Amino acid sequence: MSARVSIGVAAMAILLAACGSSPTSAGGQPSPSATVTATAAANLIVIADYPQSSPETTPIVLHLVRPDGTEANRLTLKAGAMTTTARGARIFVVEHGGVLKALHRDGSVEDLASLGAPDPGVMVVSPDGNTWMWGTLDTNGKGIVYAGTKVLFYTASGPIDLVDPVSGRVTPLNHTTDCSFSDLAANGMIACFPSANEHTLSLIAGNGRVTSVALPANRFAREGAAYFSPNDDKLIVGGATGAGAGQERFASDLIRTSDGSITPLGLDNVRPANGGWAWLADGSVIVYRPQVAAAGPGVWLVGPSGSVTKLAAAGEPIGVLTG
């Protein structure tokens, strides 16, 4: 049975922060990044080089890489700080004591909030980087406890709700009770993995029509990470043959949403980056292999025509700066 973990927490308190004004640095002056205009050429893929030992004393290094593979900047975090994601003009960083800060492409720092906990759990950020949510356990410490196992792909076990960050309105998302949610397209189509059928991806249209896609069992013994392209005409889905250091052999296939037809990505032994941001606006997609993968680490950008650009020899992509 494929290992799946909910990204939700029972009795979770959801906190929302929205910034409508220009970002400010820690010193209170407007960040130079606030005036950057988002263009395709200005996109920077943020790759985190995590320490392989002594994480409390060895800092994480962030590589800001252009789509052509050249490095635009390199940022070093404080020892013990951890990154969450990069969206819009912000790289979100949690420092000791649950202090949330943002780094910008020029290295300037912006104070955002105190999360009230040293580990915020899952953080969700809007594409423009101006709205973010995180979760904390309630005062009784209630939550979901998971049995220990190696988890390669994080999907959300339902039921799933949609939250409007402005009004706070919560709307149930249909068909997610028995199908582990992965992504929602702009046209309302859901990509999820049915609990009753292994090696299967379900594409559920807004009208309820279900397209079942059989994933090759020899390459998708564990499946997850299904994300729609910017125009929703296809999605990438990741899988692996096994879990554990030296055993992780990954696969990524492309699926057409119109008919469920499946095509190998064209680059072997890679998995999609962890979110819909894996797709760039031009139809390129970010893929990678983690440090312990059997084929060795690396980060690549696969273009719409199948061209492959190596972005880094190691590390994990955590997001894309578009501003």
C-alpha positions as CSV (number, residue, x, y, z in Angstrom):
1,M,0.0,0.0,0.0
2,S,1.4,3.4,-0.9
3,A,2.3,5.6,2.0
4,R,0.2,8.7,2.1
5,V,0.1,11.4,4.8
6,S,-2.5,14.1,5.3
7,I,-1.2,17.6,5.1
8,G,-4.0,18.6,7.5
9,V,-4.1,18.3,11.2
10,A,-7.2,17.6,13.3
11,A,-8.3,20.4,15.6
12,M,-5.9,22.7,13.8
13,A,-6.0,26.4,14.4
14,I,-5.5,28.1,11.0
15,L,-3.9,31.5,11.1
16,L,-3.8,33.8,8.1
17,A,-1.6,36.8,7.4
18,A,-2.1,39.1,4.4
19,C,0.2,41.9,3.4
20,G,-1.4,44.5,1.2
21,S,1.3,47.2,1.4
22,S,4.8,47.2,0.0
23,P,7.1,44.8,1.8
24,T,9.5,46.3,4.3
25,S,12.9,45.1,5.4
26,A,13.9,44.3,9.0
27,G,15.0,47.9,9.3
28,G,11.7,49.3,8.3
29,Q,12.8,50.6,4.9
30,P,11.1,49.5,1.7
31,S,12.7,46.4,0.3
32,P,14.4,46.9,-3.1
33,S,12.6,43.7,-4.2
34,A,9.2,45.3,-3.9
35,T,9.7,47.2,-7.2
36,V,10.9,44.2,-9.2
37,T,8.5,43.6,-12.2
38,A,7.6,39.9,-12.6
39,T,8.6,38.7,-16.1
40,A,9.5,35.2,-17.4
41,A,13.2,36.2,-17.7
42,A,13.2,37.4,-14.1
43,N,12.0,34.1,-12.6
44,L,14.5,32.6,-10.2
45,I,14.2,29.0,-9.1
46,V,15.2,28.7,-5.4
47,I,17.2,25.5,-4.5
48,A,18.0,24.7,-0.9
49,D,21.2,23.0,-0.2
50,Y,20.5,21.2,3.1
51,P,23.4,20.2,5.4
52,Q,24.0,16.4,5.5
53,S,25.1,16.5,9.1
54,S,24.8,18.8,12.2
55,P,21.7,20.7,10.9
56,E,21.5,22.8,14.1
57,T,24.9,24.3,13.6
58,T,25.4,24.1,9.8
59,P,23.4,26.7,7.8
60,I,21.2,26.0,4.8
61,V,22.5,27.6,1.6
62,L,20.0,28.9,-1.0
63,H,20.9,29.0,-4.6
64,L,18.8,31.4,-6.8
65,V,19.1,30.0,-10.3
66,R,17.8,31.4,-13.6
67,P,15.9,29.1,-16.0
68,D,19.0,28.9,-18.2
69,G,20.9,27.3,-15.3
70,T,23.1,30.2,-14.3
71,E,23.2,31.3,-10.7
72,A,21.9,34.8,-9.9
73,N,22.6,34.8,-6.2
74,R,23.5,32.7,-3.2
75,L,22.1,33.3,0.3
76,T,23.1,31.6,3.5
77,L,20.6,31.3,6.4
78,K,21.3,31.5,10.1
79,A,22.3,28.1,11.6
80,G,19.1,26.3,12.7
81,A,16.8,28.3,10.5
82,M,14.6,26.4,8.0
83,T,13.1,27.3,4.7
84,T,9.5,26.6,3.8
85,T,8.8,27.9,0.3
86,A,9.4,30.7,-2.2
87,R,6.6,32.6,-3.9
88,G,6.2,36.0,-5.5
89,A,9.1,38.1,-4.2
90,R,9.6,36.2,-0.9
91,I,11.6,33.3,0.4
92,F,9.9,32.2,3.6
93,V,12.2,31.3,6.5
94,V,11.5,30.2,10.0
95,E,14.1,31.1,12.6
96,H,14.5,30.0,16.2
97,G,11.4,30.4,18.3
98,G,9.0,30.4,15.3
99,V,10.0,33.8,14.0
100,L,8.9,34.1,10.3
101,K,11.0,36.2,8.0
102,A,11.3,36.6,4.3
103,L,14.4,36.9,2.2
104,H,14.4,38.7,-1.2
105,R,16.4,38.0,-4.3
106,D,18.9,40.8,-3.3
107,G,19.4,39.4,0.1
108,S,17.3,41.9,2.0
109,V,15.4,40.7,5.0
110,E,11.7,41.3,5.9
111,D,10.2,40.6,9.3
112,L,6.7,39.0,8.9
113,A,5.3,37.4,12.1
114,S,5.8,35.2,15.1
115,L,4.2,31.9,14.4
116,G,3.8,31.1,18.1
117,A,5.5,27.7,17.7
118,P,9.0,26.7,16.7
119,D,7.7,24.3,14.1
120,P,4.8,25.8,12.1
121,G,4.0,22.5,10.3
122,V,2.7,23.0,6.8
123,M,2.7,26.5,5.4
124,V,0.7,27.5,2.4
125,V,1.6,30.7,0.4
126,S,-0.4,32.3,-2.4
127,P,1.3,32.5,-5.9
128,D,2.1,36.2,-5.4
129,G,3.6,35.7,-2.0
130,N,1.4,38.2,-0.3
131,T,-0.9,35.8,1.6
132,W,0.2,32.9,3.8
133,M,-1.3,30.4,6.1
134,W,0.1,28.0,8.6
135,G,-1.3,25.6,11.2
136,T,-0.6,24.9,14.9
137,L,-2.0,22.3,17.3
138,D,-4.7,23.4,19.8
139,T,-3.9,23.9,23.4
140,N,-4.7,20.3,24.2
141,G,-2.1,19.2,21.7
142,K,-4.6,17.3,19.7
143,G,-3.7,16.1,16.2
144,I,-3.1,13.2,14.0
145,V,-0.3,10.7,14.9
146,Y,1.1,8.8,12.0
147,A,3.0,5.4,12.2
148,G,6.6,5.7,11.3
149,T,7.4,5.0,7.6
150,K,9.3,6.6,4.8
151,V,7.0,9.0,3.0
152,L,8.0,10.0,-0.5
153,F,4.9,12.0,-1.6
154,Y,2.6,14.1,0.6
155,T,-1.0,14.1,-0.5
156,A,-4.0,15.1,1.6
157,S,-6.3,12.5,2.9
158,G,-9.8,13.9,2.7
159,P,-12.3,15.3,3.1
160,I,-10.7,18.5,1.8
161,D,-12.1,22.1,2.2
162,L,-11.4,25.3,0.2
163,V,-10.7,28.3,2.4
164,D,-11.3,31.9,1.1
165,P,-8.4,33.9,2.6
166,V,-10.3,37.1,2.5
167,S,-13.7,36.1,3.9
168,G,-12.7,33.0,5.7
169,R,-15.5,31.1,4.1
170,V,-14.9,27.3,4.0
171,T,-16.3,25.3,1.1
172,P,-16.1,21.4,1.0
173,L,-14.4,20.0,-2.0
174,N,-16.4,17.2,-3.5
175,H,-15.0,13.7,-4.2
176,T,-12.1,14.0,-1.8
177,T,-13.4,11.8,1.0
178,D,-12.0,8.6,-0.5
179,C,-9.4,10.1,-2.9
180,S,-6.2,11.6,-1.7
181,F,-6.1,15.1,-3.0
182,S,-3.1,16.4,-4.9
183,D,-4.1,19.5,-6.9
184,L,-7.0,21.6,-8.1
185,A,-7.0,23.1,-11.6
186,A,-8.3,26.6,-12.4
187,N,-11.2,24.9,-14.3
188,G,-12.3,23.0,-11.3
189,M,-10.7,19.6,-12.2
190,I,-9.3,17.6,-9.2
191,A,-6.2,15.3,-9.4
192,C,-6.3,12.7,-6.6
193,F,-5.3,9.1,-5.8
194,P,-8.3,6.8,-5.0
195,S,-7.8,4.9,-1.8
196,A,-9.5,1.8,-3.3
197,N,-7.2,1.5,-6.3
198,E,-3.4,1.6,-6.1
199,H,-1.3,2.8,-9.1
200,T,-4.2,4.9,-10.2
201,L,-4.7,8.7,-10.7
202,S,-8.3,10.1,-10.9
203,L,-9.0,13.2,-12.8
204,I,-12.4,14.5,-11.6
205,A,-14.0,17.3,-13.7
206,G,-16.1,20.0,-12.3
207,N,-19.2,18.2,-13.6
208,G,-18.2,15.1,-11.7
209,R,-16.9,13.1,-14.7
210,V,-14.1,10.8,-13.6
211,T,-11.1,9.8,-15.8
212,S,-9.1,7.0,-14.3
213,V,-5.5,6.8,-15.4
214,A,-3.6,3.5,-14.8
215,L,-0.1,4.3,-13.7
216,P,2.6,1.7,-14.6
217,A,2.9,-0.4,-11.5
218,N,6.6,-1.2,-12.0
219,R,7.5,2.5,-11.9
220,F,4.7,3.8,-9.6
221,A,4.8,1.4,-6.7
222,R,4.4,4.6,-4.7
223,E,2.6,7.5,-6.4
224,G,1.9,11.1,-5.6
225,A,2.9,14.7,-6.6
226,A,0.3,15.3,-9.4
227,Y,0.3,18.9,-10.5
228,F,-1.6,20.7,-13.3
229,S,0.2,22.8,-15.9
230,P,-0.5,26.6,-16.1
231,N,-3.2,26.1,-18.9
232,D,-4.6,22.9,-17.3
233,D,-4.2,20.9,-20.5
234,K,-1.8,18.4,-18.8
235,L,-0.3,17.5,-15.5
236,I,2.9,15.8,-14.2
237,V,2.7,12.9,-11.8
238,G,5.5,11.4,-9.8
239,G,6.2,8.0,-8.6
240,A,8.9,5.7,-7.2
241,T,9.7,2.0,-7.0
242,G,10.8,2.1,-3.4
243,A,11.7,4.1,-0.4
244,G,14.8,4.5,1.7
245,A,18.4,5.7,1.1
246,G,19.7,4.2,-2.1
247,Q,16.4,2.6,-3.0
248,E,14.5,5.6,-4.3
249,R,14.1,5.3,-8.1
250,F,11.8,7.9,-9.3
251,A,9.6,8.4,-12.4
252,S,7.6,11.3,-13.8
253,D,5.0,11.1,-16.5
254,L,2.9,13.6,-18.3
255,I,-0.9,13.1,-18.6
256,R,-3.3,14.9,-20.9
257,T,-6.4,16.0,-19.0
258,S,-8.6,15.7,-22.1
259,D,-8.3,11.9,-22.4
260,G,-6.0,10.7,-19.6
261,S,-3.3,9.6,-22.1
262,I,0.1,9.1,-20.4
263,T,3.6,9.8,-21.7
264,P,7.0,9.5,-20.0
265,L,8.6,12.8,-19.2
266,G,11.7,12.1,-21.2
267,L,14.1,12.4,-18.2
268,D,14.5,9.2,-16.2
269,N,14.7,8.8,-12.4
270,V,13.3,12.2,-11.4
271,R,10.3,13.5,-9.4
272,P,8.4,16.7,-9.8
273,A,9.2,19.6,-7.5
274,N,6.8,19.7,-4.5
275,G,3.9,21.9,-5.6
276,G,2.0,23.4,-8.5
277,W,4.8,26.0,-8.7
278,A,6.9,23.2,-10.3
279,W,5.4,24.5,-13.6
280,L,6.7,27.7,-15.0
281,A,4.5,30.0,-17.0
282,D,6.0,28.9,-20.3
283,G,5.2,25.2,-19.7
284,S,8.6,24.2,-18.4
285,V,8.6,22.0,-15.3
286,I,11.1,21.6,-12.5
287,V,12.1,18.1,-11.5
288,Y,14.8,16.7,-9.1
289,R,16.4,13.8,-7.3
290,P,17.1,14.1,-3.6
291,Q,20.4,13.4,-2.1
292,V,19.7,9.7,-1.2
293,A,18.2,8.8,-4.6
294,A,19.7,5.7,-6.2
295,A,20.7,7.6,-9.3
296,G,22.3,10.5,-7.4
297,P,21.0,14.0,-6.7
298,G,20.3,16.9,-9.1
299,V,17.8,19.5,-10.2
300,W,16.6,20.0,-13.8
301,L,14.2,22.1,-15.9
302,V,12.4,20.3,-18.6
303,G,11.1,22.6,-21.4
304,P,7.9,22.3,-23.3
305,S,9.7,20.7,-26.3
306,G,11.5,18.2,-24.0
307,S,14.8,20.2,-23.7
308,V,16.6,19.6,-20.4
309,T,18.6,22.2,-18.5
310,K,20.6,21.2,-15.4
311,L,20.0,23.7,-12.6
312,A,22.0,22.2,-9.8
313,A,24.1,19.2,-9.0
314,A,22.3,18.7,-5.7
315,G,19.7,20.3,-3.4
316,E,15.9,20.5,-3.3
317,P,13.9,23.1,-5.2
318,I,11.6,24.9,-2.7
319,G,9.8,27.5,-4.9
320,V,10.1,30.1,-7.6
321,L,10.6,33.9,-7.3
322,T,8.5,35.7,-9.8
323,G,8.9,39.2,-8.4
